[in-house]
Amino acid sequence: MWYIPFWIFLVTSLMLAGISVIIKKFRFVDIQIIIMVIALTMSCDMLFCKQYDLYHYVSAEYQGWYSFWANFIIIPSLGVVFIKFIPKSLKGVAVYIVVWTIVFTLFEIYIASPTGILVYNKWLVFPYSTIGYILAFTLVYAYSRILLKH
């Protein structure tokens, strides 16, 4: 139940979020983004991981345990890092989303899967994760812009 690479990833994610909050101040909008990211990731995880058994975190036996921590801590922490450094121009945002998508797709291929943090039963990192990242980052960006305007 205590798979070290997973917990290292969790602590690293929290540290990155903490550093980004120190660099850029924490706002009320950030709390709303975190809540939205948790809801989105938990919903997708219930569908793709639990319902369709496309992937799971670390072990099938403890998949709920690891999914909870990933969806409640890791992914929202990385969402905070993503939101804190979004460029102002629309062209910059497009490049930013593409770079984050590439980095996370490569992370899944070269780190998460080989270390066993993510176990893919039927899921294909490319194209499924890549498309998912583009959609998720675009949604988080759009939601943050809407919140900041209001």
CORWORA-V478422 format. One record per run of one state. SS is the DSSP state (~ for helix, > for strand, _ for the rest). FROM is the first residue (numbers start at 1). LEN is the number of residues. If there is no record, write none. Layout:
# CORWORA-V478422
ss,from,len
SS,FROM,LEN
SS,FROM,LEN
This chain:
# CORWORA-V478422
ss,from,len
_,1,3
~,4,20
_,24,4
~,28,24
_,52,3
>,55,3
_,58,5
~,63,22
_,85,5
~,90,26
_,116,2
>,118,3
_,121,4
~,125,25
_,150,1
